[in-house]
Amino acid sequence: MNENKKKIILSGMRPTGNLHLGHWTGALENWVALQNSYSNFHLVADYHALTTSLETGDLYRNTIDMVIDWLAGGIDPEASPIFRQSKVKEHTELYLIFTMLITKSRLERNPSIKEQVRDLEIEHITYGHLGYPVLQAADILLYRADLVPVGEDQLSHVEITREIARRFNATWGDVFPEPAPKLTTFARLPGLDGKDRKMSKSMNNTVLLSDDAGTVDQKLRKAPTDPLKVRRHDPGRPDVCLIFTYHEKFNPDEISEIRIGCESGALGCVDCKKRCSERISAFLAPHRERRRRYEEQPSLVEDILRDGEERARTAAVDTMTAVRDIMKLG
Ligand code: TRP
C-alpha cells in the first residue's frame, strides 16, 4: 500500500503511570495490532489528566512510566510518533476555536461527565472539566484522524468530535474528516478482587505490565475464586471465577481442559492459579525484555518523545494553517 494513503489513527491515554493488564486488553493490544496497517499518532493526554483533579502527582514521571509500558508492549516509535499533548501547542489553539462550536448545554448532557461528577463526588465542575471532550476533539482532529480506538466509555467523546467537525466544516469549509470510533473487542478485564469489578489502579486490584513473575504469582494466589469451591476436589464454576477469565485471555489453548478440570473437581484452585500466573508471566516476558533497555537508558524515552513531538508538530502546524486560512484569520 502507498504510505501516504494509509488511514490515520489517533490514540490517546491520560498519563496514569504504570499500566496494567486491563490497559493491555482494553487498548494497548489493539494499538499494537493496528500499527502496521494505519498511520498512527500516540498521544499522552497530560492536560486531560488535570481536568478531574489537580492532585495528579508527578505528571512527567507518570508519562515516562506509561510510555515505557507502551514501548515494552511493542509500539514502534519510528513508525508511530509518541508525543505529549502539552508539548504541541496547536492542541490548545484548536481547542479554543472548538469551544465556540459547541454549546454548554450539549457538554452538560455528555454522559461521561455526569458519571465522573457522581463517581468522584465533584461538587463544582470546572470550565476545563466540562470542556474535556472539546480538548479531545482537538487532539483527534488536529491530525485529521479517520479512526479512534476507544472503549465504550469514550464513544460519547467521539460523537462530540464528529459534531464539532461537522459544525466547523459547515461554517467555514471542509477541513476535517468525521472520525469513526474503533471499538476494542475484549470485554473489560476483572480486577484481582472479584469478577464484577474491572481492573483499575484506584481499586488496587491490578497485575502490572511491569510485574515480575514472582509478583504475578503472589497476586494471583491471593485472589478469590468460586466461593462454593471450598475443598480442592469440590466442583467449581468457571464462569463466576475471575481466574478463568484470565485463562480465557492469556491461556486460550488450554481453556477447555481448565473448564473440565474445574467443573469436575480434578483441578484445584491452587494449581489452576499457578498455571494461570505462568501463562501471564510468559505473556509478559517479551515486555520485560524490551523494557530493560529503556530502564537502563531513560534518556532513550526522552529522545523518543522529542522526536515524536517534532513529527506531531509538523502535522499539527499543517492543520492549523488550513484552519487559519479558511477562517480568514490570516
Ligand atoms: N479520554 C481518553 C481516556 O480517558 C484519553 C484521550 C485524550 C484520548 N485524548 C484522546 C483518547 C484522543 C483517544 C483520542 O481514555
Boltz pocket constraint, residues with backbone or C-beta under 6 A from the ligand:
constraints:
  - pocket:
      binder: B
      contacts: [[A, 10], [A, 11], [A, 12], [A, 13], [A, 14], [A, 43], [A, 45], [A, 48], [A, 135], [A, 136], [A, 139], [A, 140], [A, 148], [A, 149], [A, 150], [A, 154]]
      max_distance: 6.0
